[in-house]
Amino acid sequence: MTITIVLALYIITSLGFITYLFFRKDSILFLIRFLYAACISAHALFVITLWHSSGRLPVATPVEGLNALILFSSIAFMPFVMKRSTSILAAFFLPVAACVLAFIASPLQSTPGVLTASCQYWYPLHTLSVIMGEAFFVVAAIVSVVYLIHERNIRTGSIHSSVSALPPLTMLDSILYISLSLGFAAITVGMILGGLWASAVGLRFSHIAPKVIAGGLTWLVFALSLHQRLAIGWKGRRTAIITLIGFVLMVLLFIIINLAFPGSHGIRLI
Amino acid sequence: MERICCISINHKNAPVDIRERIRVEPADLQAILTHDAEACPLNTCNRTEVYFTTLEKASLLKLLEGLSGVDGARIEKVCEYLSGSDAVRHLFMVASGLDSLVLGESQILGQLKGAYRQALAANITDTILNKALHRSFRTAKRIRTETSIGAFPVSVASEAVELAEHIFGDISDSSVLIVGAGDMAGIAAKRLKDRGVKHMHIINRTLSAACDLAAELGGYALPFERMSDELAASDIVITSTGSMHPIITRDMVASAMKVRKNRPIIIIDIAVPRDVEEAVGKCYNCYLYDIDGLKAIVDKHFVHRETEAKRALEIIDEEVDKFEKWLDSLSARSTIKDLFNLMDSHIADQLDSLSIPEGEKTVVENTLRASYKRLLHRPVSFLKEHPEIKYIENVRRIFQLDEDFSDRHKG
């Protein structure tokens, strides 16, 4: 399995979902659900191929991390795609996923190597847990965007075209809450596992400080979002906005750290 | 050839005092139908119509006069009489909701299907009306599929319900509060009840009026003083009172939202002057719509429906043409002609598939033609002797002479 095939499948499925956004036909939905399943299968197969060829879990570099994040996010979206009322959410996610995949496709094929640090069990567990959490945040961010669009449509009364026939606000809010909760739990576990890994391989704090600070900041934003919701009753728009802020922060920190502090995770490939 | 005719007493040409008195049942028509005549009555609140063939207009008007007690001359003055393709077009427009008071509404199709079922049960329809009615159902379905004429609500109450569904999804478990017991509130409440809403509370300054509406809707009547408590417990609020001042203030809604922990609430204010302070719309997760806002949305939909109606009329013209062609084909002469055309095309197909010299082809062609003619001789002679529609229709079906022979009995 090559990244080109995976990327082609993502692009075709994205176009299918965009078509479905405008023409709500059952036949289109049936086809794009099938394509979506094919996307995930092909992508998973590609990751397994990478794993097999490098002899390590392919999540050591930022590019590999992004690749895994797209796969995990696609899997996280799968239940919504299978449900008729929420399947349209993929029309907002897949084009973004396809663009990111296109951006990383070339470097992804040229990042073999072995890790310098001894990783044992903690590192893969830490990484997978964090990526899983980030995948749920991707779901939350996409749902937040859809929520804000749909809420605006409802306030202006523009709700009758097929494009504006989005899932009801309360349903979007529930998905947002569940994604945030799962993402927050996974990231928290991931951070604890990261600490265990760092102490197991004897990494000094100075090596991992940028990552720890960035991760901690993002974790705080999502913690704040959940706290405000549970304690004060922030539902709907405010949760959507704060989630988007947290997500943008997460993306910015990811870019800044990987550009300014390469190898800041305390590991590198040789 | 029999032509379809129609007598229509509808909301466009007849006042309500006539419309409400004229009603025709299939049993009434049985009395005046001759053996080969067909008829199908349609009775709704906005129209009474009879589609028929081979009947005299005068005898039908006499029947209507006898049934309603309205003077025949008066009925003739207000009724619309159509025949031929005009009647078929009218039937297709009625089925598609294009002749309805609310352009593009779909209820009429169900009523027409019901009327047809009754006519079938009374055995007063046959080949022509069966075909015309099936065609009308098909045309209505095409218009629903190919245009978006029915996709936009055209009443304030429908729009309110639709907005609520975009917020809550399935509203059957939502709590609804109706403030005021007037007609407008009642209409909106009925629309909500139609959508399966189970929890409905009615508040009114006069409790007895609230009790009446509650009894009608299957809800609960509450005194006016319970307003603040009910705001906190309700997801959908519809208010339509005659109050000269706002009765729902921002402070009331803000307090209610605290109790609700910011669960969304939709407030539909259809009162003039308004019952709800404008500032209520600024409360977090509160969706406030007043009558002007809703009307603006509904007006936009009217414009859209009219645009879609133009597309729907093109579909109707197309379907009327197809029906007219079918009707024209229902003569023995054209059916025999179609049979020989079918024979020619079969012979041509068979000759094309043979790879033999041109000279031999002529021999084969003559042999085939002679065989086919022998085969067709009996049905052709039979049709010439019995040029009745039922036989013509059967021959056309057996030999599949019409492109849509297979969907003839689809609704």
Interface residues (C-beta under 8 A of the other chain):
Chain A: S85 H150 N153 I154 R155 G157 I159 H160 P167 P168 L169 T170 M171 G233 W234 K235 G236 R237 R238
Chain B: A151 F152 P153 E159 E162 L163 E165 H166 I167 F168 G169 K258 K261 N262 R263 P264 Y284 N285 Y287 Y289 G293 L294 A296 I297 K300 H301
